[in-house]
Amino acid sequence: MFAVMFHKSALLVFPLMGLAIFVGIFAAAFIRTVRRSAKSFDAIAAMPLVDAPRVQPSQDSQGVSS
C-alpha cells in the first residue's frame, strides 16, 4: 500500500540526504579521533573535572532552602 503511494516520489531523496550527511559527519569525527595521538589527549585528560567547589544553599531547621 505505501509502496504505491511513495513510488517515484521526489521527497524520498531528503531522508537519504540526511542519512548521508549524518554518516559523513560521524565518519569524519571517528577518523579524527582515532588518528590523534595519545599525547594530544594528555592536556585534556589532566584538566580538573570541577573548577571550584559549589556553594550549597543553607537550610533552616525545617529543611527549607533560603
Secondary structure, DSSP 8 states (H G I E B T S, - for coil): -HHHHHTT-GGGHHHHHHHHHHHHHHHHHHHHHHHS-HHHHHHHHTS-S-SS------B-TTS-B-
